Amino acid sequence: MNKKLLEEVQLKNRIYQKILDEIDVGVHVINSDGKTMIYNKKMRTIEGMNIEDVLDKNLLDVFSFHKNEDSTLLQSLHKGIRINNAKQTYFNNKRQEITTINNTFPIDEDGTRVGAVEIARDVTKLEKIIRENILNKGDTKYTFDSIIGLSEEIREVVEASKRATRTSSSVLIIGETGTGKELFAQSIHNGSNRSAMPFISQNCAALPDSLIEGLLFGTKKGAFTGSVERPGLFEQAHGGTLLLDEINSLNPALQAKLLRAIQEKTVRRVGDTKDRSIDVRIIATINEDPIDAISEGRLRKDLYYRLGVVSLFIPPLRDRRIDIRSLVQFFIDKYNHLFGMNVSEIDEDILEMFMQYDWPGNVRELEHIIEGAMNLMDQEDTLQYSHLPIQYRNKRQFKNEATSKANDLLIQKGKDIKPLEQYMEEAETYYLKKVLQHHDYNITKSAKALGMSRQNLQYRLKKYEISKS
């Protein structure tokens, strides 16, 4: 082969490689021995692999299947068959599950089988979500008894929610992130005459538009490359409740289709011409003021009016601070059970901090603080400042509250100066109490930390009348 011809062949190979890496489908080619010859960029992304992990390696040395014959590539290679729109689930070398829709065909040259080609589309994420939704049908654990709080603000919402269980009207639940919107949605479902039917929840912000439409409305086989006959969430929730979380994240075109489905009580699968009747109660949630979402184009006005037949406003935690104490105790009890611990109380100083904090993450943030703190505890039975996750101990607001007691001992302008002996006694009493709490009232550990003998510490405790109670 002359130099010019060689350069042309090399150029063509580079062009072919560039094309393979730019196309939005996975391409995997094996030779007659089952070893990988071509493995493009998209396929590497789908399977989470590096090219050196796969190229020139035997297929079965890299990937595992439930049965070797489940590999569509090997079926095509060994049987000489073309396989179209076949769903395949298998595992990469890290044991991560992958699901693809494949078109696979053998490569023959002069009557001899030289390899096989697979063109794949990734449906791993979609398959996982659909499987979880199907498994979770009717798996609603929350009722109105699960809602913690005696504040007037939360009880008003609970009463309004209970009234909403009597009908099948759409419900729009409005509240900041972490306020417990799904808890209310499940409680409404479980309190209604639909409680024995499916409850299916979908976060609309979790998927791109290209997946969410097929997930909601279903797909018809052959509607697009790799599509299979599959009912959507509306059909799966027939007779029950469909919760659409963060409805304001859907694009306007999908919101229009959703509005049509709610109004006409029918859905049309993607690629189909047939309308299917549905009997589904829609509960939607939004994490911002719907008027702001409408004015800024994130929520269609007509959809808002349709969904907001019943509108529930879940108050943020900062507006129901009276409930913090009971919520804290509930979460302590919850994680005592999960962790096998025996925490009985929380330091009053921490509760004071909690009452002053703004709680941007609401009840969910409070739960995470308690869970994180209990992970840092040993055998103590009182949750204290030192147990709080470091990111909270570093917050200026918490630091200020933590030192407020000590600051009370300082000289303040305009106030009488305490006698030195009284000041020293108060300061020593406060410090001894904190050290004892930190060491769960263990005298030996506290004395060691203070640099004194047990006898000396016990003398001071008796002197200042300090006890665990």
PEHUJO-V123382 format. One record per residue. N is the residue number from 0. RES is the residue in one small letter. PHI is phi in radians with two decimals (none if undefined). PSI is psi as a letter, one per 20 degrees, with the letter a starting at -180 (999 if undefined). Layout:
BEGIN
n: (N N)
res: (RES RES)
phi: (PHI PHI)
psi: (PSI PSI)
END
This chain:
BEGIN
n: (0 1 2 3 4 5 6 7 8 9 10 11 12 13 14 15 16 17 18 19 20 21 22 23 24 25 26 27 28 29 30 31 32 33 34 35 36 37 38 39 40 41 42 43 44 45 46 47 48 49 50 51 52 53 54 55 56 57 58 59 60 61 62 63 64 65 66 67 68 69 70 71 72 73 74 75 76 77 78 79 80 81 82 83 84 85 86 87 88 89 90 91 92 93 94 95 96 97 98 99 100 101 102 103 104 105 106 107 108 109 110 111 112 113 114 115 116 117 118 119 120 121 122 123 124 125 126 127 128 129 130 131 132 133 134 135 136 137 138 139 140 141 142 143 144 145 146 147 148 149 150 151 152 153 154 155 156 157 158 159 160 161 162 163 164 165 166 167 168 169 170 171 172 173 174 175 176 177 178 179 180 181 182 183 184 185 186 187 188 189 190 191 192 193 194 195 196 197 198 199 200 201 202 203 204 205 206 207 208 209 210 211 212 213 214 215 216 217 218 219 220 221 222 223 224 225 226 227 228 229 230 231 232 233 234 235 236 237 238 239 240 241 242 243 244 245 246 247 248 249 250 251 252 253 254 255 256 257 258 259 260 261 262 263 264 265 266 267 268 269 270 271 272 273 274 275 276 277 278 279 280 281 282 283 284 285 286 287 288 289 290 291 292 293 294 295 296 297 298 299 300 301 302 303 304 305 306 307 308 309 310 311 312 313 314 315 316 317 318 319 320 321 322 323 324 325 326 327 328 329 330 331 332 333 334 335 336 337 338 339 340 341 342 343 344 345 346 347 348 349 350 351 352 353 354 355 356 357 358 359 360 361 362 363 364 365 366 367 368 369 370 371 372 373 374 375 376 377 378 379 380 381 382 383 384 385 386 387 388 389 390 391 392 393 394 395 396 397 398 399 400 401 402 403 404 405 406 407 408 409 410 411 412 413 414 415 416 417 418 419 420 421 422 423 424 425 426 427 428 429 430 431 432 433 434 435 436 437 438 439 440 441 442 443 444 445 446 447 448 449 450 451 452 453 454 455 456 457 458 459 460 461 462 463 464 465 466 467 468)
res: (m n k k l l e e v q l k n r i y q k i l d e i d v g v h v i n s d g k t m i y n k k m r t i e g m n i e d v l d k n l l d v f s f h k n e d s t l l q s l h k g i r i n n a k q t y f n n k r q e i t t i n n t f p i d e d g t r v g a v e i a r d v t k l e k i i r e n i l n k g d t k y t f d s i i g l s e e i r e v v e a s k r a t r t s s s v l i i g e t g t g k e l f a q s i h n g s n r s a m p f i s q n c a a l p d s l i e g l l f g t k k g a f t g s v e r p g l f e q a h g g t l l l d e i n s l n p a l q a k l l r a i q e k t v r r v g d t k d r s i d v r i i a t i n e d p i d a i s e g r l r k d l y y r l g v v s l f i p p l r d r r i d i r s l v q f f i d k y n h l f g m n v s e i d e d i l e m f m q y d w p g n v r e l e h i i e g a m n l m d q e d t l q y s h l p i q y r n k r q f k n e a t s k a n d l l i q k g k d i k p l e q y m e e a e t y y l k k v l q h h d y n i t k s a k a l g m s r q n l q y r l k k y e i s k s)
phi: (none -1.34 -1.07 -1.13 -1.15 -1.09 -1.12 -1.15 -1.12 -1.12 -1.11 -1.05 -1.09 -1.16 -1.15 -1.02 -1.11 -1.10 -1.09 -1.04 -1.39 -1.62 -1.24 -1.64 -2.36 -1.41 -2.18 -2.32 -2.11 -2.05 -1.57 -1.16 -1.59 1.45 -1.67 -1.27 -1.86 -2.30 -2.65 -1.41 -1.07 -1.10 -1.15 -1.13 -1.16 -1.05 -1.67 1.11 -2.15 -1.61 -1.07 -1.22 -1.31 -2.10 -1.04 1.17 -1.80 -1.20 -0.93 -1.34 -1.44 -1.88 -1.92 -2.17 -2.18 -1.03 -2.44 -1.01 -1.28 -1.25 -1.20 -1.15 -1.11 -1.22 -1.05 -1.14 -1.15 -1.40 -1.79 1.17 -1.92 -1.66 -2.12 -2.00 0.88 -1.70 -1.46 -2.35 -2.05 -2.69 -2.29 -1.45 -1.29 -1.78 1.12 -1.53 -1.37 -2.27 -2.23 -2.33 -1.86 -2.04 -2.01 -2.27 -2.61 -1.38 -1.99 -2.01 -2.41 0.96 1.37 -2.00 -1.32 -1.97 2.92 -2.63 -2.09 -2.19 -1.97 -2.18 -2.07 -1.44 -2.23 -1.00 -1.16 -1.09 -1.10 -1.14 -1.15 -1.09 -1.10 -1.16 -1.14 -1.17 -1.17 -1.62 -0.99 1.27 -1.50 -1.85 -1.75 -1.73 -2.27 -1.10 -1.18 -1.39 -1.48 -1.62 2.52 -2.01 -1.14 -1.05 -1.08 -1.38 -1.17 -1.09 -1.18 -1.07 -1.13 -1.12 -1.17 -1.10 -1.14 -1.26 -1.27 -1.37 -2.19 -1.97 -1.13 -1.13 -2.23 -1.99 -1.80 -1.95 -3.12 -1.16 -1.02 1.56 -1.46 1.80 -1.13 -1.20 -1.04 -1.17 -1.07 -1.14 -1.12 -1.11 -1.06 -1.21 -1.60 -1.76 -1.35 -1.72 -1.07 -1.48 -1.77 -1.11 -2.08 -2.14 -2.02 -2.44 -1.43 -1.23 -1.53 -1.45 -2.30 -1.23 -1.00 -1.13 -1.75 -1.15 -1.12 -1.13 -1.18 -1.29 -1.79 1.61 -2.32 -1.80 -1.05 1.49 -1.13 -2.69 -1.01 1.56 -1.28 -2.20 -1.29 -2.61 -1.25 -1.53 -1.15 -1.05 -1.22 -1.15 -1.59 -0.91 1.52 -2.08 -2.25 -2.04 -1.67 -1.90 -1.49 0.97 -1.06 -1.24 -1.55 -1.26 -1.27 -1.00 -1.13 -1.22 -1.09 -1.14 -1.14 -1.12 -1.04 -1.09 -1.09 -1.20 -1.22 -1.63 0.97 -2.43 -2.30 -2.17 -1.08 -1.06 1.56 -1.77 -2.01 -1.76 -1.58 -2.07 -1.24 -2.35 -2.22 -2.36 -1.58 -1.74 -2.08 -2.07 -2.17 -2.51 -1.77 -2.59 -1.12 -1.06 -1.14 -1.12 -1.11 -1.19 -1.13 -1.76 1.40 -1.64 -2.50 -1.22 -1.11 -1.17 -1.19 -1.03 -1.12 -1.26 -1.31 -1.49 -0.95 -2.08 -2.00 -2.06 -1.85 -1.50 -1.23 -1.21 -1.09 -1.15 -1.68 -2.44 -1.06 -1.06 -1.52 -1.07 -1.05 -1.22 -1.16 -1.03 -1.13 -1.08 -1.24 -1.08 -1.08 -1.07 -1.44 -1.02 -1.17 -1.25 -1.72 1.18 -1.87 -2.44 -1.36 -1.85 -2.74 -2.21 -1.02 -1.08 -1.09 -1.20 -1.06 -1.10 -1.07 -1.05 -1.22 -1.62 -1.31 -1.50 0.92 -1.10 -1.68 1.03 -1.08 -1.07 -1.15 -1.06 -1.07 -1.13 -1.12 -1.12 -1.06 -1.11 -1.13 -1.24 -1.23 -1.67 -1.56 -1.90 -1.88 -1.15 -1.94 -2.15 -1.38 -2.15 -0.97 -1.15 -1.53 -1.10 -0.95 -0.99 -1.14 -1.53 -1.12 -1.51 -1.22 -1.03 -1.09 -1.22 -1.09 -1.07 -1.17 -1.15 -1.73 -1.09 -1.11 -1.14 -1.14 -1.09 -1.44 -1.36 -1.26 -2.01 -1.05 1.58 -1.97 -1.12 -1.45 -1.31 -1.04 -0.98 -1.11 -1.14 -1.05 -1.13 -1.11 -1.12 -1.14 -1.16 -1.07 -1.07 -1.19 -1.07 -1.06 -1.14 -1.13 -1.08 -1.06 -1.08 -1.80 0.94 1.03 -1.45 -1.11 -1.08 -1.14 -1.16 -1.10 -1.10 -1.14 -1.46 1.29 -2.40 -1.39 -1.04 -1.09 -1.08 -1.14 -1.08 -1.07 -1.20 -1.10 -1.19 -1.08 -1.67 0.96 -1.74 -2.48 -1.13 -1.26)
psi: (p r g g h g h g g h g g g h g g g g g h i h q k q p p p p q a i j j q p g p n r g h h h g g i k q q h i i g p j q p g i i g q q r h q h i i o h g h g h g h i k q p p p l p p p p a q a i j k p p p p q p q o p q q o q o l j p o i a q p p o q p p k g g g h g g g g g h g h j p j m o i p r h i i o p p j q h g h h g h g g h h h h i i i a j q q p o p p q r p j i k g h g g g h g g g h i r j j h i r q o p p p o i i i q r h h h h g h g g i r q p p j h r p i q r o p q a h g h h j p i c p o p o p l h i i q r h g h h g h g g g g g g i k q q p q p i r i p p p q q n p p p p q q p k r p h g g h g h j j i p p g h h g h g h k g p p p o p q r h i j l h h i g g h g g h g h g g g h g g h i k r l p h r q p h h g h g g h h i q i m h j b h h g g g h g g g g g h h i q e j q j p p r h i i q q h h h h i p g g h g g h h j h g h h h i r p p p i q q p q q g g g g g g g g g g g g g g g g g g h k k k o g g h g g g h i k r r g g g g h g h g g g j l p r h 999)
END
